[in-house]
Amino acid sequence: MPKIPPLDLERQFTAIQPEISAAVASVLASGNYVGGTAVTNFEQQFAQYIGTHHCISCNSGTDALYLALRALKIGPGDEVITSPFTFIATAEVISRVGATPVFIDIDPKTFNLDTDRLEAAITPQSRAIIPVHLFGQAAAMSDLQSIAATHNLYIIEDCAQAVGATWKEQAIGSLGHVGCFSFYPTKNLGACGDGGAVTTNDPEIRTQILLLRDHGRREGYTYETVGINSRLDSLQAAILSVKLQYLDRWNQQRQSVAERYGDLLENIPGISLPTTAPNATSVWNQYTIRITNAKQTEAPGERRDLIRQYLRNIEIASMVYYPLPLHLQPVYTALGYLPGQLPHSEQASHEVLSLPMFPELTAIEQESVRDGLKAALAGI
Ligand SMILES: *Cc1c(COP(=O)(O)O)cnc(C)c1O
C-alpha cells in the first residue's frame, strides 16, 4: 500500500470495530444467515434514510440496476439513454436485458449527463434515462425530470457513488422512479463484501423486484418469470445497519477534506478543481481534478499519466476514473460511435485524476498530496 492510499478502510474499521464485531457475532449466533430481521431492519432503515416508501436489498449495485430495468419491462428493441462517462455496469445492464444504450455527452463542469442534450437523443424506442450521480455529486435532476415526464420515460438513478447526496435538498434515489445503490466496500456506505439496494415509492416496482430477485417466484415453487438469485447477506445487512448510523458524519468529513483540497490546490497552474452545481450537493466519493494545459506535442492523456507515475514513485496514490469512455469501449464497437463524437467525455478521460479521498484523510497527508502534485507539475 502506498504511504498515502486512495482510501483506507482499515482506519474506518478500527474506529468502529466493537460495534461491527458485536453485529457480526449476533448474526452468527442467530443461525439466520440469509434473510431474517437483519435484512428487513436494514431495508427499513435505508428506505427511511433515503426517504422512499420501499427499499429492496440485493447482491450488488449492478444487480440493482439490472433488477430495475427488468421490473420496468425494458428489453429488446428499447433504448435507454445514459452517460458514457461512468463505470461499465451502468451500460452493461442495459445490454444484458437486450436493450440498447444510447450515450449522450457530459457537462464538463460536473462530469454528469448534460441534460441539454437529452431531447435530441429521444426516439420512439426510448424507454428510460439512467442519470449517474458521478463521483458523489447529484446529477442535474429538474430538467431531466420534466423531459422524462413529457416523453413518458422512466428515470433509473445510478446512485452507486453518491449515497447521501441531494438535489434541491432531496436525497438522490428518491428523485426518479427507481434508485439503485451499491454497497461495494469503496462506496461511501460500504459493506465488507458485495451488496446493493433498490429504492422506490412505487409498490408495483417493489413487487416486481421482489419477484425477480428470488428466481421469479412470488411464493413457494411456482415461477412466473425468469429471475435471478440476488440477496444481501444477513451479515452484510447487520454491518450496513451499523455503518448507516455513521454515514452522515463520514460524508461531512469528506466535505471537509474536499474543502481543504480546495484551499490547498487553488491557483496551481496546470490543474483545475472539481465544482459542485448550485442545486446539487456532493458526498465526494472521489475528489477528481483535471490536468490541463497539455502541449500540442503530447499524446492525449500523456501529461496526466506522467503526473500519476510521478506521484506513484513518491508513494502517493491517484486513480483514473475513467480512462476510456464507454462509447469507445471494444464491447460497444457495434454501436458505431466514433472518436470525437462525445468530445467532453473523451477530453475528461484524458484529463481526470482522482486524488486520495476518505473521511479519515489528515491535513498533513493532504499537504503531502499538494507538495507531490506541485513537484510533479514542475518536473514534467
Ligand atoms: C460501483 C458502481 C456500480 C456497480 O456496483 P457494484 O456493487 O460493484 O455492482 C454501478 N454504477 C456505478 C456508477 C458504480 O460506481
PDBQT file of the ligand as one rigid body, heavy atoms in Angstrom, charges set to zero:
ROOT
HETATM    1  C1  LIG A 401     -19.798   0.700  -8.309  1.00  0.00    +0.000 C 
HETATM    2  C2  LIG A 401     -20.711   1.140  -9.378  1.00  0.00    +0.000 A 
HETATM    3  C3  LIG A 401     -21.717   0.304  -9.905  1.00  0.00    +0.000 A 
HETATM    4  C4  LIG A 401     -21.806  -1.165  -9.598  1.00  0.00    +0.000 C 
HETATM    5  O1  LIG A 401     -21.877  -1.508  -8.283  1.00  0.00    +0.000 OA
HETATM    6  P1  LIG A 401     -21.413  -2.989  -7.816  1.00  0.00    +0.000 P 
HETATM    7  O2  LIG A 401     -21.947  -3.087  -6.424  1.00  0.00    +0.000 OA
HETATM    8  O3  LIG A 401     -19.925  -3.011  -7.874  1.00  0.00    +0.000 OA
HETATM    9  O4  LIG A 401     -22.029  -3.973  -8.733  1.00  0.00    +0.000 OA
HETATM   10  C5  LIG A 401     -22.592   0.838 -10.810  1.00  0.00    +0.000 A 
HETATM   11  N1  LIG A 401     -22.501   2.116 -11.221  1.00  0.00    +0.000 NA
HETATM   12  C6  LIG A 401     -21.540   2.941 -10.760  1.00  0.00    +0.000 A 
HETATM   13  C7  LIG A 401     -21.508   4.356 -11.254  1.00  0.00    +0.000 C 
HETATM   14  C8  LIG A 401     -20.598   2.488  -9.843  1.00  0.00    +0.000 A 
HETATM   15  O5  LIG A 401     -19.640   3.300  -9.414  1.00  0.00    +0.000 OA
ENDROOT
TORSDOF 0
